[in-house]
C-alpha cells in the first residue's frame, strides 16, 4: 500500500483551457512537478483501468515488446493513479500497466493524484485523441465526449486538434452507424473508408447488409461506393450550414472578449460566454459583479 497521498502539479485546467489539446504535455507537467518522494510502489493487482477509457482494443504485439523491455529494464515512467475505495483507478499509463502485468510484476511505480469522475472521463478522452492505435469509431466517441464535456463546437475541436472541420465531421459521422457495424470497424473487419461510405446511407438494414457484403466478398471502397450509388439506396441528405450575418454584433463580441478574456458569441438573441474551468467561471462572474452563494 502507499505510504502517503499527495496531489501533484497543476496541468489539468491548463490542458482544458489551452488552444491546443495536448495530453502529453499534461502528463509531462505532472512528472516535472514530482519529486522522488512522490513516487510510490503500489500493487499492480490493485490498479483498475480508467472506467471512462474509450479504447476497446490494444495491440498485443506492441504490449509484448513493452513487457519484454520492462522485464529487462523495469518501468521507466511511473503511471498516474487516483485513490479509490478499493485500490486505485488509473489516470494515465494503461499500456505500461498492462505490459507490467504481462511481465509478471507485483508492484509498479505510481504518482497518486486527486481527480473527480468528470475529470477522469475528460482525461481518458483527451489521452486517446493522441493515440495512433485508436480505431476510427473509438476516435469518434472520443471526439463526441470532448465536444460534450468542454461544450465546444466541431469547428472549435478541429481548430484545437489542428485538423480540418471536414475531417472531424467525417469521423463523427461514423456514430450514425449501427453498433454492430461500429464493432466491425473497431475489429478492423471493415476500413474507415468503407465506414464513411456506409455512414451516408439512410436505411439501417441496408447498412448492415452492405457491411457483411464488404467482408464476405472482400469489396474495395470503390466497389462499395458503386453499390451505394444505386438508385435503390437512399442517402442521408447533408445538412447545409447557414452562415448568418453577425457583423452588427462583431464589435460587441470583440469588446466583450477583451474585457472578459474569453470567447464570446452573440447570435439568435442570445449571448454565449465560454469558460474553461470552475475557477475561470468564478473569475467571469466576479467581473460581471454576480454573486453566487
TAFEN-V53248 format. One record per backbone hydrogen bond with DSSP energy under -0.5 kcal/mol. NH is the residue of the N-H (numbers start at 1). CO is the residue of the C=O. If there is no record, write none. Layout:
BEGIN
[[NH	CO] [NH	CO]]
END
This chain:
BEGIN
[[12	10] [15	11] [16	12] [17	13] [18	14] [21	160] [22	20] [26	22] [27	23] [28	24] [29	25] [30	26] [31	27] [32	28] [33	29] [34	30] [34	31] [38	35] [39	36] [40	38] [40	110] [42	40] [42	108] [44	106] [46	43] [47	44] [48	46] [48	88] [53	50] [60	58] [63	59] [64	60] [65	61] [66	62] [67	63] [68	64] [69	65] [70	66] [71	67] [72	68] [73	69] [74	70] [76	74] [79	109] [80	92] [81	111] [82	89] [84	87] [87	85] [88	46] [89	82] [90	48] [91	80] [92	80] [97	93] [98	94] [99	95] [100	96] [101	97] [102	98] [103	99] [104	101] [105	100] [108	42] [110	40] [111	79] [112	38] [113	81] [113	111] [115	113] [120	116] [121	117] [122	118] [123	119] [124	120] [125	121] [126	122] [127	123] [128	124] [129	125] [130	126] [130	127] [131	128] [132	130] [134	131] [139	135] [140	136] [141	137] [142	138] [143	139] [144	140] [145	141] [146	142] [147	143] [148	144] [149	145] [150	146] [151	147] [152	147] [157	153] [158	154] [159	155] [160	156] [161	157] [162	158] [162	159] [163	158] [168	164] [169	165] [170	166] [171	167] [172	168] [173	169] [174	170] [174	171] [175	172] [176	173] [177	174] [181	178] [182	178] [183	179] [184	180] [185	181] [186	182] [187	183] [188	185] [189	184] [190	184] [195	191] [196	192] [197	193] [198	194] [199	195] [200	196] [200	197] [201	198] [202	234] [203	234] [204	202] [207	203] [208	204] [209	205] [210	206] [211	207] [212	208] [213	209] [214	210] [215	211] [216	212] [217	213] [219	214] [224	220] [225	221] [226	222] [227	223] [228	224] [229	225] [230	227] [233	230] [234	232] [236	200] [238	236] [240	238] [242	240] [244	242] [246	244] [249	246] [250	246] [251	247] [253	249] [254	250] [255	251] [256	252] [257	253] [258	254] [259	255] [260	256] [261	257] [265	272] [267	265] [267	270] [270	267] [272	265] [273	271] [274	263] [274	272] [281	277] [282	278] [283	279] [284	280] [285	281] [286	282] [287	283] [288	284] [289	286] [290	285] [291	289]]
END
